[in-house]
Amino acid sequence: EVTVVHIISSSSHTIMSSEAWIDFAAGWISGGVSVLACQPVDTILTRMQANASVAINRSPDLTNAVPKVPKISAPGAATVTLRPWSMFEEMVSDFGVKSLWRGSTAMIGAVPVQNALLMTGYGAGKRWSESSDSSDNNNNNGVLLGVFFGGCTGGVLQSFVMSPVELIKVTQQVIGKSVKSATTSVVGGLFSKTGAWKGLGATLLRDGIPHGVWFVSYEYAKTEMTSFSTNSDDEKSTMNDDVAIPMLAGAFAATTAWAVGYPFDLIKTRIQAGSGSGIVSTAKDLINESGGRVVAGLYKGFTLKLLRSIPSSAIGFLAYETAAKALSPS
């Protein structure tokens, strides 16, 4: 009996480990795909959040661009609204289409790790709650709770990876430093609170609870849509569901998560771009810039964020589900 229990225990441990690696690999793939697809919108959004106009030496070679002092409005000052389309036109005209992917080198290297950590937390939380709730298969609340805690844990852990990487990205996108220069600057400040970890507090607030909300929203929407989908054996219908459900659920998840976490993303960008100091003082500056309107100040650029995050989340979850299915043993 002891031998049988040991074999079952070992087998269960192996399966769980295998599932965790599948989540990790699928998350890695989905992260890389979403960055390549959505980086141009991110570049425009980051410049809007930092209140920066294009202020880079007009060098045709971005890798050799000499950074100048960026045109960033003083904290709390009344500002002229920066139009996304005018930023897009100016960047493409001055630096070419390639400039829209500025900062993508650091993100392509890091976002797959970020997504892998997040998806691992999501998968672990879901499996744990499903095993705990196995006695009541009709109750989805326990699964959602596990997914929420898994998402929050993954979000907090990946913050320590993403905060320095996003500082490199923001330095490239706003100030115009080359990849090498921005990376050297950040790496040199790894042991300084005002160096590589600038904006970490806001990053933790942006990535903790909001990622729990993200995964809960996805799991809820996916479960509801799956239950309403046609129980058909038609192969074409099944294939359509395999694509549509993850994308629609991912889009819904992005909207709810950023509705919760966006103000901290805006504050984080301001701090990393050098136009903000602490979280509270930066929030006050944003509200003052909007004439005392709290929502307008803290949600500046929110529409553009959704234009980036909705397709990114939809593509990311589709890539994750597709990769997980392909990697899972049949």
Secondary structure, DSSP 8 states (H G I E B T S, - for coil): -HHHHHHHHHHHHHHHHHHHHHHHHHHHHHHHHHHHHHHHHHHHHHHHHTTB---B---S-GGG--B----B--TT-------HHHHHHHHHHHH-GGGGGTTHHHHHHHHHHHHHHHHHHHHHHHHHHHHHTTT-TT--HHHHHHHHHHHHHHHHHHHHHHHHHHHHHHIIIII---HHHHHHHHHTTTT-TTTTTTTHHHHHHHHSHHHHHHHHHHHHHHHHHHHHS-----HHHHHHHHHHHHHHHHHHHHHHHHHHHHHHHHHHHHHHHTS--SHHHHHHHHHHHTTT-HHHHHTTTHHHHHHHHHHHHHHHHHHHHHHHHHHS--
